[in-house]
Amino acid sequence: MKKYIGFFLKYRKAVILAPALVIIDVACEIVQPDLMSKIVDNGVMHKDLHYILQTGGLMLFLSIVAIAANVGNIYYSSHASVGFASELRKGLFDKIQAFSFSNLDKFSSASLTTRITNDVNILQQVIMMSLRLLIRAPLMMLFAVVIAININSGLAVIIAVAIPVLAIAIYIILSRGLPYFEKMQKRLDQVNRVIQENLVNVRVVKSFVREDFEMKKFGYTNDDLREMAVKASGLVVLIMPVMQLVMNISIVAIIWFGGNKIISGAFQVGQLMSFITYITQILMSLMMLSMTIMTFSRAEASSERILEVLNTEVDIVDSTLAKEKKLVVTMGKVEFKNVYFKYHAQGEEYVLKNISLVVNPGETIAILGATGSAKSTLVQLIPRLYDVSAGQILVDDTDVRDYTLFNLRSSVKLVLQQNQLFSGTIKQNLKWGNIEATDDEIIAAAKDAQAHDFILSFPKQYETILGQSGVNVSGGQKQRLCIARAILKKPAILIMDDSTSAVDIATEAKIRASFKKHLKGTTIFIIAQRVSSILAADKIILLDNGEIIGEGTHDELLKTNTVYQEIYASQQLQTEAL
């Protein structure tokens, strides 16, 4: 609970006023049955019109005050709960933005989406109910019990029987229903995962004609969620009929015993009316309290899931030394010193083993290796998307951990295998690389990435709206836009992670030529599958199973490294066959 207090601070006025208004509302409502009893017994029975009008006027005034307090409570409760949810969503989103790749590996994107939307909405409902019912129900029940006992302690025995019976029934129902709500949240995660996977890969689904399979898969998952929701709701809805049964039996008992007391002269009609009203308030309050407890229990699972994100320690952060020094990358020299890496600290083999490598400023380094040889992982260590498990990575002879993440990543631009663009114009997407870039700089970067010509072919050119993830451009066009975005700020280090795989050889050659001309001082890492893409590299690194098994120029490796010779020969044969 302490973790959530900070999200209430902006709305503390509403959090204080909402319960205060509940107390006023309850105070005004709780005396109404007693006043009605007096109108009947002292006014109607004695035909005292003045007393009826006077007491009725007081009831009207108290009703107006109660309505005003209730409206105010609803307003402030809504303000506090909606505000809390907004702050919590922002807090979760900000936390996720701070996550490293290793943090993100622990959560699926579907699960994070559910936590930041559905789980937060459930907590919002809990806050709303808490500020309205969690205070109102116990107060109303307490005052009603005290007044009912004061009216007639003999009839209060009925209350003493009714409350435990209803409480036990509610406990049995909730204890069986709540586990279903926990399972329901997990089923919702699965539904979100299936939906997200399908939407992301919808083109693959259609190309393989797997629509029927996907519909069946979603149907099974959705049916699981429905069945769990039906079981949970089916048990919870029993609370209302059970409450009505107990209340009706209690009222019949009160009328029976109270009627006998009226006949004997020991009780008055107005008192019987007020007593029935109070027991109704007591049982209704108990039901409201049980519904609040049920919502709390259901929200417990959501709260745990949210806290799991909030309590996750971000494992890659700025060191105190980095914050003090505020160093900036200027040259782009990169050195790996006996680097080892594994994704999880315990129980896993190293993905990278004893990597030692020096890359001088302005050099172009190519990394070649089979699928699964950890090529991408190697370069992702430079901007600290992951941190080394052992060893050291130096940039400009300084440990990467001695730079702030902002300064380091501002100088290291990475074009990933999975090219991602955002909804918005082409210009807006390119300016991700440098928010302050001028139109001339944007055009120059697009020309270097061989993207300018196809951009001009669009009717709105650089103002062309891109769909989500760039769905309205081809794979090769998307890659070139991502390259333009990366080089817009002329980074000290540029990492190309198989980022020209969808580009034809001629266009790729033009991109490399423009790099030589306009990125002379930039250190470039190229991960490629085609040997033709790396022939001109200053150095080629051959990786196998996370280890360097070859290092040198194309000519050197072609003479000395059998693995490289085999790769080159096989690709030459493929080219000749074509």
N, C-alpha and C positions, 0 to 999 in steps of 0.2 A: 504493500500500500504506500510505503514511503516513496517509492519510485514514481507514483502518480501525483504526488502533492504538487510538484513543480508545474504540472499542466493545469492546475486550478488557480494559480496565483493571479493571473490576469482577470479571473472571474470571481475573486474572493467576496466581493460585494454581493453578487448574486447568490453565492453559496451561503452567505450569512442571512440574507433577507428571506430567501425561500423558506427555510425552517421557521423563522420568526413569524412569517405570515401563516404558516400551517398551524402554529400554536394559537394565533388569533382566531383562525377559522374553526378549529376544534372547540375553543372556549365558547364561541358563539353558538355552535351547533349543539353542543352537549347539554345546554340548558333549555333548548327548545322543547323537548318532550315534557320536562318538568313544568315549564310555563303553560303548555297545553293542558297538562293535568290540572293545574290550578284554575285555568279558564273553565274547564268542565265542572270541577268539584266546587269551586267558590263563585264562579260567575253564572254558568248555565243552571246549575242545580238551585242556586239562590236567586236566579233571575236578576242578577246585578249587571245591568248593561254598562255602567261606568267602569266597573272592574274588567269586563270583557274587552272594552275598547282600550283601556289603559294597558292591560297585559298584552293584548293583540298588537298594539302600537309598538310595545317593547320588542315583541317577537319579530315584527316587520323590520324594525331598526337593526336588530341583531342579524336578521337574514341578509339585509343589504350589506352590512359590515362583513359577514361571512362570504358573500359572493365576491365582494371587492378583494378580500384577502385571498380567496381561492384563485381569482383571475391573476392577481399579483404573483401568487405562488407558481402558477402555471408559466407565467412569463419568465420569472427569474430561474425557475427550474429548467425551462427550455434553453434560456440564454446560457446557463452554466453547463448543461450537458452537451449542447451543440458546440459551445466554445471549447470544452474539454476535449471532445472528439476531434475537433479541428487541430488543436495543439498537439494531441497525441499522434494524429496522422502525420503531421509535419515532423514531429520528433522521430517517428519510425522512418519516415522517408529520409530525413537527414542522417539517421544512423546507418541506413542502408547505403547511402552515398559514401559514407566513411569506410565501409567494409572493403577489405582487401579481397583478392580473388579467392584466397583460402577461406575467408569468412563466408563468401557467397557460395562456395562449394558445399556448405553444410545445409543450405536451404534450397528448395526448388523455387523457381520463379512463381509457380502457381501457388505454392504455400505462402510466399511473401505477399502475393496479391490478396489472398484470402485474409491474412492477418491485418493488412493495412486497410481493408475495406470491411468485410463482414464482421471480423472479430472486434474491430473498433466500434462498429455500429451496435453490437451487442452490449459493449461497455457503456455506450452512450445511453441506451435504454435503461441500464442499471442505475446510472447516475440520475436520470430523470425520475425513475421509480423511487429511488432512495430519498430524493429531495421532496417527493410528494407523499409517498405511502409509508416509507420506512419509519418516518416520524409520526405521521398521522395515525396509522393503524394502532401502534402500541398505546399512544396517548388516548385515543378514542376508546379503546378497549379498557384501559385502566380506569378512566373517569366513569365510564358507563357501569363497570362492575361496582365501584364505590357507591355511586348514586343508587344503583339497583338494590344493593344490600341495605342502604339507608332507607329506601322505600319500604322494603319488607324482607327481612332476613330469612324468613321461612321459605318464601318463593325463590330466594337466591340459591337454595339447594339445587334447583333445576339447572341453574347456570353452572354450578359446581360439577354437575354430571355432564352437561352438554359440551362444555369446553374440552375436557379430556377426551371424550368420545370423538369429537371432530378433529382434535389435534392428532390423536393416534391414527385416525383414518387418513389424514393428510400426510402424516409421516410415512405410512406404508406406501401410499401412492407415489410420493416423491422419491423415496428410496429406490423404488423399482424403475421410475421413469428417468431419473437423472443420468444413469449410465448410458441410456439411449441417446441423450443429448450430446454427450461427449463423443460417442461413436458417430453421431450425425455430423459433427464438425469435421471429423476425419474423412467421412464420405464426401463432404462438400469440397474438401481439398482435392480429392480424387477427380471429382467432376470438373473442377477448375483446371486441373492438370490436363485432362483429356481435351477440354475445349481449347486451351491454350496451344497444346501440341498440334491440334488439328488446324487451327487458324494460322499458325506459323508455317505449317507444312502443307497447306491446302493445295498448292500446285503439284507437290509430289503425290498427294492423294489422288488428284485427278489424272495425273500422267500415268499412274499405275492402275487406274480404274478401281480404286479401293474404297469408293464412297460407301458401298453396302457394308463392308467390314467396319469402317469408322462409325457408321450409324448404329450398327449392332453393338460395338464397343461402348459407345456413348449410352445406348439404351440400357445395357447391363449396369453401367456405373450409375446412371440416373435412377434406375429401378432400385438399386441398393440404397441410394439416398432417400428415395420415396418411402421404401419399406421401413427404414429406420425412423423417418419423420413421423410416419403413421403410428408406429409403436410408441414413440415418445409422446406424441399428441394424444393418442388414444388413452393412455394412462392419466395424463394430466387433466383431460376434460372430465374425468370422473369426480374431480374435486367439487365442481358446481352442483351436480345432483346430490352428492353426499351431504354437502352443506345445506342444501334446500330441505333434504329429508330430516336432518337433525334439527334445523330451524323450525320446520313445520310441526314436528313432534313436540319440540320445546314450547311452541306457542299454544298448541292444544293443551299441553299439561298446565301451562300458566292460566289459560282460560278456565280450565276445569277447577284447579285449586283456587284460583283467584275469584271465580264466580261463586264458589261456596263461601269464601270469606266475605264477599259483597252481600250475599244473602244473610249471613250471620251478623252483618254490620261492622265487621272488623276491617273492612277494606272499602275503598271508594272506586267508582268507575274510572275516574280520571287517573288514579294511581295505577289501575290495571292497564290502561292504555299506554301510559308512559313506561311501565315495566316491560310490556311487549316490545315497544320501540327500542328500549335499551338493550334487551337481549338480542334483537335483530342487529343493532349496531355492534354488539360484542362479537357475534358470530360472523358478521360481514367483515369486521376488522381482522378477525382471525384468518378469514379466507384471503383477504388482501395481503396480510402478512405472509401467509404461506406462498402466495403467488410471487411476492417479492423475494422470498427465500429461494423459490424455484428458479427465478431469473438470476439470482446471485449464484446459485450452484451451477446453472448452465453457463454463466459468464466466467466461472472459475477456470474452465478449460480455455476459454478465449483469453483470459488474463494471463494464464501460464504461457500461452503461445506468444502473446505480445511481449511479456517479460523475457522470454527466451531470446527475442531479438534485442530488446533494450539492454539485457544483461550480458550479451555476447561481447566479449572483450575484443576490440579492434586490434588485431595483432601487428599491423603496420601503421605506426604513428610517427610524428616528428619527435626526435630526441631533444632533450633540453639544450644540448650542444648545438644542434642544427638550428634551433630557434634563436640562439644567441649569435651564432656566426652569420647566418643568412647568406651562405655561400651561393654563388651563381656559376653554372657551367659555362665556360667560354670556349675551350678548345675542342672538346669532344673525344679526348683520349679515353679508351676503355681497357680495363685490365681485370681478368679473372684470375684469382689466386687460390688454387686448390679448392675449388668450389664443389660442394656436395649439396644435393637438394632432394627432399622427399615431401610429398603433399601433406602428410600427417606426421606429427612428431613421433608417434609410437606405432610399432608393429607394422612397418612397411619398408620395403627395400628402397634404396636411393634411386631416383629417376636420373639424376646427373651425378657423375662420379669423378672426382679429382680433375675438374676442368681448370686448366691453366692456359691463359691466352692473353696476348697483348695486341691491342688495335690502336694504331697511331692516328692522330687527328687527320681528317680528310680521306682516310683510306676507305675502300669499299671491300667489305668482307662478305663472302658468300658461305652459306651453311647448307650442306647437302647431307642427306641421310634417308634411310628407309622410314616408312610410316611408323610412328611410335618410338622414334629414336630421341625424342625430347628436344627437337629443334626449336619449337615455339616456346617451350618452357625456358630454354636457355636465354632467349632474348627478352622474355618477360621479367627476368630478374633484374635487368638494367634499370628500368623505371620503377622498380620495387612493386610491381603488381603482385609478385610473391617475394618473400625474403629467403636468402640462402639458409640452409640448415647448418652448414659449416663452411669455413673459408671466408673469402672476402671478394667483393667487387668494387673496383676503384673507377671513378670517373674524374679525369683531370688530376690523377694521383690522390684523390680524396675518397674515402669510403662513402658509398652511396647513402649510408645511414646518417652521414654528417650533413647532408643536404635536407632542406625541408622538402616535403613531397611536392609542394607547389613549384618550387624552383627547379627541382629535378625533372619533374614531368613536363614542365613548360619547355624544357630544353631537349626532351626526348620525345619524338613523335613516332607513334606506332600505327602502321596500317595492318589491321588484323586480317586473318583468313576469312572470317565472316564479316563482310563489309556491311556496316550499318549506317543508314541515313535516317533522318528524322522528318516528320511531317513539317512542311514549310517550303519556302522557295529554295532554289538552287543556291542563290546568294547567301541566304541565311545558313544553309548547311555548310557552305565553304567558310563562312566567317567563324565557325566553331574553331577553326585553326588559329584565327587571330581576329578577335572581336573588333579591333581598331583598324583593320585593313581597309585601304581605299579601293575604289572600283578598279583602278589601274593595277593594283597589286593582285586583286582577285583574278583579273583577266590574265595577268602574267603567269600566275600559278596554274590556272586552267590550261594555258598554252603549253607549259612545261609538262603537264600531265596528259597532254593530247586530248583534252576534254573541250576546249574552246569551240572547235568546229561543230561538234554535235550539239553543244548548247545553243549555238546560233541557229541551228536548224529548227529549234522549237519556236512556236509563235511568240511566246513571251520571253524567250531567251533566258537570261539569268533570273528573271522573276517567275519562271515556270514553277508551279506548285508540284512538289513531290508527294506521292502518297506515302502511307506508313511503310517504313523500311525501304523506301525508294522503289515501290512496286511498279511504277510506270516508266522505269528505265531498265535497260538490259544489264546482264551481269558484268559485261566489260565496261559499259558506261558507268555503272555503279563503282567499280574498282577505280576508274580514272578520277571520278569525283572525290573518292576517299583519298587518293594520292594527292590531288590538288589541295584538299583540306589540310593534309599533313604538312605539306611543304610551304604553305602560305606564309608562315612566320620564319622561314629559313632556319630550321632547327639545327642545333649543334650535332645531334645524333638522330638519324632517321632509320627506322626499322621497317623493312618490307617483308611481312610474313606471308609469303606465297601470294602476294597481292596483285600479280599480273597474270594469274593462271587463266583468266577468261579473256585475256587480250591477245590478239594475234601477234606473231613474231615481229612483223614489220613495225607495228605500233609500239611494241615493247622496246624495240631498238631505238625508236625516236625518243621514247621516255628516258632511256639510259643516256642518250646523247645530250638531251636537255639538262639532265642531272649534272653531267660533266661540265657543262657550260655555266650553269647558274647555281650549282650547289658545290662549288669547288672546295669550300672549307668544311663541308658537312661529312661526318663519319657515317657511312651507310652500311647497314647489315641487310643482306638479302637472303631470305629463305626461298629456295626454288626447287622445283621438281625437274625442270629442263636444264640440262647442262649448257645449252645454247644461251641461257639467260645469265650465266655467270662466267663466261669465258674471259671477259675483260676484268674480272675482279682482281684486286691487289693480292688477295689471299683467299683460298678456299679451305674451309674446315669440313672435314668428313666425320660425321657422328654415327655411332652404332651402339645401340643399347645404352645411351647416356654417356658414352666415353668418346674422346677424340681418338680416331684411328688414322687420321691423315691430316696434314697441314702443309699448304704451299700453293703455288700458282697452278694454273691449269697444266702448263707444260711440265712442271716438276712432278705433279701427281700422276700425270699420264705416263711418266717414265718410271716412277718408283712405287706406286700404290696399286696393287692388284684389284682392290675393290672398286676404286675409281675407274680403272681401266675397263672393268666389266660394265659399270654403269654407262660409261661413255660409248662403249662398243654396242651395247644393247639399244641405246637411243639412236645411234648412227644407223643401225639396221632398220629401226622403225621408220626413220626419215627416208631412207632409200626405198623402203617398201611402199611408202606413200608416193 
